[in-house]
Amino acid sequence: MDYKYIEQLISRYLDAETSVEEEQILRQFFAQAEVPEHLRPWQSMFAEQASLAEAHLDERFDERVLAMVGETHVRAKQITLRRRLAPLFTAAAAIALAIVVGSALEQSFYAGVDAATEQATVQDELDPNETVSLDIRSAELIEPADTLAPKN
């Protein structure tokens, strides 16, 4: 006997292209006692599907499930004000930390500039005839303006 049609139906079944009637033909074919040797691996799968298709829930199924579950009330989780505002507290702490670090860095920067200014003042007191300029960015003394003038 030629089983090409059944093989084609199996191929289409695996590609999810069969209709309900074609799947029923496959189930009926594999429900037979005599199935060719090369198609026997598929017999157990279709026999299992046939048994699952026959299983139906009785009329009292819903009642039994609801009785087992019982009536449980789902309550919304209560969130305290403290937990609700926690992200704001975190943001405020981060901003405060940035301000403290920034002011500490600023004071240390200006402390170096103040020391350079004080050094220039002391040098002016020692030699009042010599002019001294100060580069604030590098906090180093620059040579007097007299030495920078072009010589004739």
KAUR-V865786 format. One record per backbone hydrogen bond with DSSP energy under -0.5 kcal/mol. NH is the residue of the N-H (numbers start at 0). CO is the residue of the C=O. If there is no record, write none. Layout:
# KAUR-V865786
nh: (NH & NH)
co: (CO & CO)
This chain:
# KAUR-V865786
nh: (2 & 6 & 7 & 8 & 9 & 10 & 11 & 12 & 13 & 14 & 15 & 16 & 22 & 23 & 24 & 25 & 26 & 27 & 28 & 29 & 30 & 31 & 34 & 38 & 39 & 39 & 41 & 42 & 42 & 43 & 44 & 45 & 46 & 47 & 48 & 49 & 50 & 51 & 52 & 53 & 54 & 60 & 63 & 64 & 65 & 66 & 67 & 68 & 69 & 71 & 73 & 74 & 79 & 83 & 84 & 85 & 88 & 89 & 90 & 91 & 92 & 93 & 94 & 95 & 96 & 97 & 98 & 99 & 100 & 101 & 102 & 103 & 104 & 105 & 106 & 107 & 108 & 109 & 110 & 111 & 112 & 113 & 114 & 115 & 116 & 117 & 118 & 119 & 120 & 121 & 122 & 123 & 124 & 125 & 126 & 129 & 132 & 134 & 135 & 138 & 139 & 141 & 146 & 147 & 147 & 148 & 148)
co: (0 & 2 & 3 & 4 & 5 & 6 & 7 & 8 & 9 & 10 & 12 & 11 & 18 & 19 & 20 & 21 & 22 & 23 & 24 & 25 & 26 & 28 & 32 & 35 & 35 & 36 & 38 & 38 & 39 & 39 & 40 & 41 & 42 & 43 & 44 & 45 & 46 & 47 & 48 & 49 & 50 & 57 & 59 & 60 & 61 & 62 & 63 & 64 & 65 & 69 & 71 & 72 & 77 & 79 & 80 & 82 & 84 & 85 & 86 & 87 & 88 & 89 & 90 & 91 & 92 & 93 & 94 & 95 & 96 & 97 & 98 & 99 & 100 & 101 & 102 & 103 & 104 & 105 & 106 & 107 & 108 & 109 & 110 & 111 & 112 & 113 & 114 & 115 & 116 & 117 & 118 & 119 & 120 & 121 & 122 & 126 & 141 & 139 & 133 & 134 & 134 & 132 & 143 & 143 & 144 & 144 & 145)
